[in-house]
Amino acid sequence: MYIRVKASPGAKKESVKEIGDNRFEIAVREPAERNLANSRIMELISERLNVKIGKVRFVSGQRSRNKIFYINTANIVKNK
């Protein structure tokens, strides 16, 4: 599954908003330096989708506010 994210690094308050199918707006407190914001965004995605952080991979946008992630959903059992 592919996830599109519009990132806002350096925000005063963290937030995760789902704005459509597999589209999120994520604000993080970490600055856009040394991959800090990207790492935190990956953590928030894994928490929100209830998957391990190892299942979240960058596809594109490491230096952009618009990012695409791939979530490996193989072998994940969803709760009914």
Backbone hydrogen bonds, N-H to C=O, Kabsch-Sander energy under -0.5 kcal/mol:
donor,donor_aa,acceptor,acceptor_aa,energy
3,I,69,F,-2.8
4,R,22,N,-2.7
5,V,67,K,-2.8
6,K,24,F,-2.4
7,A,5,V,-0.7
7,A,65,R,-3.5
8,S,26,I,-2.1
10,G,30,E,-2.0
11,A,8,S,-0.6
11,A,28,V,-2.8
15,S,27,A,-1.9
17,K,25,E,-2.8
19,I,17,K,-0.7
19,I,23,R,-1.9
20,G,23,R,-1.0
22,N,20,G,-0.5
23,R,20,G,-1.5
24,F,4,R,-2.6
25,E,17,K,-2.6
26,I,6,K,-2.1
27,A,15,S,-2.5
28,V,8,S,-1.9
33,E,31,P,-1.6
36,L,33,E,-2.6
37,A,31,P,-1.2
39,S,35,N,-2.0
40,R,36,L,-2.0
41,I,37,A,-2.4
42,M,38,N,-2.2
43,E,39,S,-1.9
44,L,40,R,-2.5
45,I,41,I,-2.3
46,S,42,M,-2.2
47,E,43,E,-2.2
48,R,44,L,-2.7
49,L,45,I,-2.5
50,N,46,S,-0.6
50,N,47,E,-0.5
51,V,46,S,-2.2
55,K,52,K,-2.0
56,V,53,I,-1.4
57,R,55,K,-0.5
57,R,70,Y,-2.5
59,V,68,I,-2.8
60,S,68,I,-1.5
64,S,61,G,-1.4
67,K,5,V,-3.2
67,K,65,R,-0.6
68,I,60,S,-2.5
69,F,3,I,-2.8
70,Y,57,R,-3.0
71,I,1,M,-3.4
72,N,55,K,-2.4
72,N,70,Y,-0.6
73,T,71,I,-1.0
76,I,73,T,-1.4
77,V,75,N,-0.5
78,K,76,I,-0.6
